[in-house]
């Protein structure tokens, strides 16, 4: 039977988050081989010590480089259907991420060019905006947004804009987009004139009432359009706005003249910062799963810095780590807490895990070989089969290598199996870290938009 301990730890209230972290410690000796019994006993004693300590963990969502956080907070606060960001809890943030996000796209002037008379009432007038098809197709393939077209068509169905002249070009546009994998989940059309002040006409929200019931993640949704009324619609809905314009506009969250930028803006930024402070260590770790970071690796343990550099390089991700630890005692707490914080940071950066490869790697290094099996399935499990003859490599005890990866698997909530053999102890350790990095690279890579699980949750 596994020993399971559950602790609810209060977190200091800040202007961004106020929450409680539910810490679950799971340990099963029966999962270890007979050769690992001594290590298991040592881990079990350490596990009891760990569970007795209070650990404060805060996870901070990182905005994209262009994101105007002040505007985001202001927009969310204006919508009574949404909670204030200062009152969110971590569990509510995770629940928010699990909700469907929306990409609300204007038609004329955004997807297709708008003619001088503002009516696309013939096939000759139908012309797509540059890059709209290609980049929107990438968004549709690589993200999980629900696509909504929302357009004002003044007087549609009246003598000034006969309905029969509208549907031919409109349907051809939809068929063209469908051929590139772009299918709208909803198409909203307001037919009123501006002077009628219809509650359904953008920027009013009458057409969007079914999306205001709390079931959608509006805070991480976007309205894309070429008019300030689209920007105002975003504010009224509590979403972010992307204004298609050749000149930056301070009213919009983002301003751009091309669809490539829209793709970059709407593509989820898989970045996370974890601050972890205990009586033994003070750690800040940043992880970017899709890019490199300018930060340094400074844990106070030189060999650990070298190994983290292997993960950074061979996983193709960015890692920045700073730790002030009780090295006057030994390096144990530093190594353990770095692993826990790194696992938590990767888990947070993964977000919903939609589209990831999930699994991953074996790697040779001169006289050594390492095999790492990884599953980012949300369940922690660790198995280790590697022996080291030296007590230390550099300034790090070799007994901490399995402990590092066990802590990492728990922080990451992942299955992690590691097996290695070889003659050179440094090469063997480096091969393990490199193999883990390649497995992680494979597992976090975006391969589509679907969740890699039949359960519907990871």
Secondary structure, DSSP 8 states (H G I E B T S, - for coil): --EEEEEEEE----SS---EEEEEEEE-GGGS-GGGHHHHHHHHHHHHHHHTS--EEEEEE---TT--HHHHHHHHHH-TTS--GGG--HHHHHHHHHSB-EEEE-SBTTTB---TTS---SGGG--B-TTHHHHHHHHHHH---EEEEEEE-TTBTBTTB-HHHHHHHHHHHHHHHHTTT---SEEEEE---GGG--TTSTTS-GGGGGG-SS-B-GGG-EEEESSHHHHHHHHHHT-EEEEE-SS--TTSSEEESSHHHHHHHHS---EEEEEEE-SSEEEEEEEETTS--S--EE-S-HHHHHHHHHHHHHTT-EEEEEEEE-TTT-SHHHHHHHHHHHHHHHHHHHTT-EEE--B--EEEETTEEEEEEEE-SS--EEEEE----SSEETTEETHHHHHHHHHHHHHHT-EEEEEEE-S-HHHHHHHHHHHHHHHHHHHHSEEEEEES-TTS--
